[in-house]
Every structure is written in structure tokens, then in C-alpha cells.
Amino acid sequence: MKNILITGGAGFIGSHVVRRFVQNYPNYHIYNLDALTYAGNLENIKDIENESNYTFVKGDIVDESFINELFAKYNFEGVLHLAAESHVDRSIEDPLSFVKTNVIGTMNLLNAARKLWKDNMEGKRFYHISTDEVYGSLGAEGLFTETTSYDPNSPYSASKASSDHFVRAYGETYGLPYVLTNCSNNYGPFHFPEKLIPLFINNIINNKPLPVYGDGNYTRDWLFVKDHAIAIDLVFHEGKNHETYNIGGFNEWKNIDLVKLLCKVMDEKLGRSEGESSKLITYVKDRPGHDLRYAIDASKINTELGWKPTVTFEEGLEQTIDWYLSNTDWLNNVTSGEYANYYKKQYN
Ligand SMILES: NC(=O)c1ccc[n+]([C@@H]2O[C@H](COP(=O)([O-])OP(=O)(O)OC[C@H]3O[C@@H](n4cnc5c(N)ncnc54)[C@H](O)[C@@H]3O)[C@@H](O)[C@H]2O)c1
């Protein structure tokens, strides 16, 4: 039995990765380390909490001695690092908390892995999960490749870029066996409703305004979260050491077009007349440092590892909407309390 550490497994993407690893790899014992911040929710992984190859550990990756003790106790052979502060708007309000978790937290994990594995790196793997936002913004043309220069514009992307650099430096300097992926925007079940798709699904259900930044022409590439989890599984097992892979959905949407599609599907699902939900669209003041366009060239992971998305955007979006409509308790739970204060501050 190999002990594998997954950080951030109570969050959106992490919960899908933890579920996949617990269910598909009975020869692994999965330790899910999560601080349970506002974004972490044990309900996201309730279905697997009693599996014999799964243990939840509540803790903060910023706490160096706790991390060192954890590595010494469980002798991890692999690490999949997803824990992060992940919301750009919050990073504009409180950049330092992003430096603490995303940079210092990653450093603590890197140092602990380096110490534990220093005499034998064979079969060990440190997998750092990152974002396409580190590359900055594209104009109307072009795609981010693995060799695109880093050019982060928000405190969030700067903190992720910094952690990516440290991971690569630990590979070069100490020979740490790492893999790194930079992925585009994810969507799907268990997504916290501060991010565009679940926020707008929730607002449409509740007949609340749909706040679209600027002129709505910001363009993002969208990937269904379960396809990201499949890619992560593949890279963890078959990716080459010291390599970066870009992961994307081959699926670019202008925000405003995406919102209109979402409104149309929601009208059908809720039995509303066509065009009703789109009346909720409200343009709001742009956020500073807003990147115009992200687009990923995912051909390396496709040709080298054979990965491509398994669902179309229309299928993934429908599955997502259906999930939110049949999990209103989950939605109501995460949107009570602190969320209301955050929402008021951000959009009112
Ligand atoms: N969501 C996306 O579209 C996207 C795209 C590309 C990459 N990523 C990256 O994937 C990872 C996961 O993203 P997500 O959307 O699931 O994020 P999320 O915000 O939903 O989840 C983050 C998790 O990390 C935990 N966490 C935060 N600070 C912690 C700390 N100090 N110690 C321990 N746990 C802590 C939270 O409790 C939460 O469970 C992040 O590293 C993010 O940068 C996300």
C-alpha cells in the first residue's frame, strides 16, 4: 500500500481527484489534507468518507512543523498538491493570504518532500496543480503553450506563478521528481458559487441579477472538472518527470455568450419562457488587471499521453446544471452565512 497525499481535497477540483483516486486505486491509501477554509466542504466527498483506503486530515499547509510531522508520520510516496486560495477577486482584496497559502504553503510541502525523499527519489512524485492564468493575457489570436513566458497580472496568478517557479527550481536544484500542469477554467458539480458558472446558476434559480464584468467580451477556455481529474490521474501516473503539461477544453467562450447559453438552458430546465433569465444580465464595473483572453494549446498532453476531454461543453454544462438543480441543499448550505457578506461586498 502506497501512502499518497492529496491537498485541498475538500475543494472543488480536489474532491473530484480524491474520489477518483480512492475509487480507482485500492493499492493507495489517500490522505486528504485540507484546512476547510470557506471553499472546503466535507459534503463534497461524503460518499467516500468511510472507504478503508481514505483518511481526512484537517490542517494548514502554511504550518511548517505540522507539515513536517505529517510527512514523517505517513511516509508519503506521492503528493498531488491542489490546496490553494483560488479566487481572483478575493486576491485583489487580500493578496497576502494568497502568498501565505499558495507560495509559503507550497514551499512547506516541497521542503517536506525533499527531506523525506532525499536518500531515494525512485518512484516518488510531487505533482503541482496550477492554472493557465500564470501566462497572463492573450490578444484575439494565439494559444498558451508550455513554453509561453509567465506574465501574471493578478495577485492570484502571481502567487501561482511563484509556486510553479519554486517547484521547477526544486526539480533543477535538488532533483525533486515533479510534474506540473497548467489548466484552464473548470466547471462542474461541487463548484463554490463565487465562480461564474455556479454563481449564475444560483442567481438564475433565485431570480437575482447576473453581474457580467465590463463589456462581457472576456474570453475563457472551459473544461469539465471530471475531465481535469482524468488528466490529473494520467499525468500523475504517466507524465514525465520535470515536465509541464497544459490542460484545456479546446472550448473558448466569451463570457457574455456563455451567460446567454446558460440562461437559455436554465429557461428550459426551469420551465421559464425563452429569454426570461437573460433579462437578469447586468453589466458591472470591471475588475482591475482583468485578463482579456486565455486559450490553451493542450496538444502536448494529447499527443504524449493520449488525453482529450470526454464530454462536449453542451453535455458538461447540462450535467452541471442538473447537478445544481438536484442538490439545492448543498447550494443553500454553502450560500448561507459568510457567503452573503462576501456577495454583498463584491457585487452591491
Ligand atoms: N478552478 C479552476 O478553474 C482551476 C483551474 C486551473 C487550476 N486550478 C488550481 O487547482 C487547484 C484547486 O482549485 P479549486 O478550484 O478546486 O479550488 P477551491 O478553492 O475550490 O479549493 C481549494 C481547497 O484548498 C483548501 N485550502 C485553502 N487554503 C489551505 C491551506 N492553507 N491549507 C490546507 N488547505 C487549504 C480549501 O479549504 C479548499 O478545500 C488550485 O491550486 C487552483 O489554483 C483551478
The ligand as an SDF file (V2000), in Angstrom:
LIG
                    3D

 44 48  0  0  0  0  0  0  0  0999 V2000
  -10.9890   26.1430  -10.5030 N   0  0  0  0  0  0  0  0  0  0  0  0
  -10.3240   26.2630  -11.6490 C   0  0  0  0  0  0  0  0  0  0  0  0
  -10.9130   26.5880  -12.6910 O   0  0  0  0  0  0  0  0  0  0  0  0
   -8.8400   25.9750  -11.7010 C   0  0  0  0  0  0  0  0  0  0  0  0
   -8.2140   25.9340  -12.9440 C   0  0  0  0  0  0  0  0  0  0  0  0
   -6.8430   25.6250  -13.0060 C   0  0  0  0  0  0  0  0  0  0  0  0
   -6.1510   25.3580  -11.8380 C   0  0  0  0  0  0  0  0  0  0  0  0
   -6.7750   25.4220  -10.6360 N   0  0  0  0  0  0  0  0  0  0  0  0
   -5.9790   25.1010   -9.4400 C   0  0  0  0  0  0  0  0  0  0  0  0
   -6.4860   23.8820   -8.9280 O   0  0  0  0  0  0  0  0  0  0  0  0
   -6.4090   23.8780   -7.5080 C   0  0  0  0  0  0  0  0  0  0  0  0
   -7.7740   23.6140   -6.9140 C   0  0  0  0  0  0  0  0  0  0  0  0
   -8.6720   24.6440   -7.3480 O   0  0  0  0  0  0  0  0  0  0  0  0
  -10.1940   24.6530   -6.8720 P   0  0  0  0  0  0  0  0  0  0  0  0
  -10.9600   25.4660   -7.8270 O   0  0  0  0  0  0  0  0  0  0  0  0
  -10.6290   23.2830   -6.5550 O   0  0  0  0  0  0  0  0  0  0  0  0
  -10.0450   25.4840   -5.5100 O   0  0  0  0  0  0  0  0  0  0  0  0
  -11.0340   25.5840   -4.2740 P   0  0  0  0  0  0  0  0  0  0  0  0
  -10.9050   26.9940   -3.7850 O   0  0  0  0  0  0  0  0  0  0  0  0
  -12.3960   25.0610   -4.6010 O   0  0  0  0  0  0  0  0  0  0  0  0
  -10.4130   24.5840   -3.1980 O   0  0  0  0  0  0  0  0  0  0  0  0
   -9.2280   24.8350   -2.5290 C   0  0  0  0  0  0  0  0  0  0  0  0
   -9.1560   23.9090   -1.3230 C   0  0  0  0  0  0  0  0  0  0  0  0
   -7.9160   24.1670   -0.6510 O   0  0  0  0  0  0  0  0  0  0  0  0
   -8.1640   24.2630    0.7390 C   0  0  0  0  0  0  0  0  0  0  0  0
   -7.1710   25.1600    1.3350 N   0  0  0  0  0  0  0  0  0  0  0  0
   -7.0630   26.5140    1.1400 C   0  0  0  0  0  0  0  0  0  0  0  0
   -6.0490   27.0020    1.8720 N   0  0  0  0  0  0  0  0  0  0  0  0
   -5.4920   25.9480    2.5310 C   0  0  0  0  0  0  0  0  0  0  0  0
   -4.4090   25.8110    3.4280 C   0  0  0  0  0  0  0  0  0  0  0  0
   -3.6910   26.8800    3.8140 N   0  0  0  0  0  0  0  0  0  0  0  0
   -4.0910   24.5780    3.8940 N   0  0  0  0  0  0  0  0  0  0  0  0
   -4.8090   23.4890    3.5100 C   0  0  0  0  0  0  0  0  0  0  0  0
   -5.8790   23.5590    2.6830 N   0  0  0  0  0  0  0  0  0  0  0  0
   -6.2070   24.7760    2.1950 C   0  0  0  0  0  0  0  0  0  0  0  0
   -9.5790   24.8150    0.8570 C   0  0  0  0  0  0  0  0  0  0  0  0
  -10.1750   24.5130    2.1160 O   0  0  0  0  0  0  0  0  0  0  0  0
  -10.2800   24.1290   -0.3070 C   0  0  0  0  0  0  0  0  0  0  0  0
  -10.8130   22.8870    0.0800 O   0  0  0  0  0  0  0  0  0  0  0  0
   -5.8040   25.2210   -7.1060 C   0  0  0  0  0  0  0  0  0  0  0  0
   -4.4400   25.0580   -6.8900 O   0  0  0  0  0  0  0  0  0  0  0  0
   -6.0700   26.1080   -8.3200 C   0  0  0  0  0  0  0  0  0  0  0  0
   -5.0760   27.1110   -8.4310 O   0  0  0  0  0  0  0  0  0  0  0  0
   -8.0950   25.7190  -10.5500 C   0  0  0  0  0  0  0  0  0  0  0  0
  1  2  1  0
  2  3  2  0
  2  4  1  0
  4  5  1  0
  4 44  2  0
  5  6  2  0
  6  7  1  0
  7  8  2  0
  8  9  1  0
  8 44  1  0
  9 10  1  0
  9 42  1  0
 10 11  1  0
 11 12  1  0
 11 40  1  0
 12 13  1  0
 13 14  1  0
 14 15  2  0
 14 16  1  0
 14 17  1  0
 17 18  1  0
 18 19  2  0
 18 20  1  0
 18 21  1  0
 21 22  1  0
 22 23  1  0
 23 24  1  0
 23 38  1  0
 24 25  1  0
 25 26  1  0
 25 36  1  0
 26 27  1  0
 26 35  1  0
 27 28  2  0
 28 29  1  0
 29 30  1  0
 29 35  2  0
 30 31  1  0
 30 32  2  0
 32 33  1  0
 33 34  2  0
 34 35  1  0
 36 37  1  0
 36 38  1  0
 38 39  1  0
 40 41  1  0
 40 42  1  0
 42 43  1  0
M  CHG  2   8   1  16  -1
M  END
$$$$
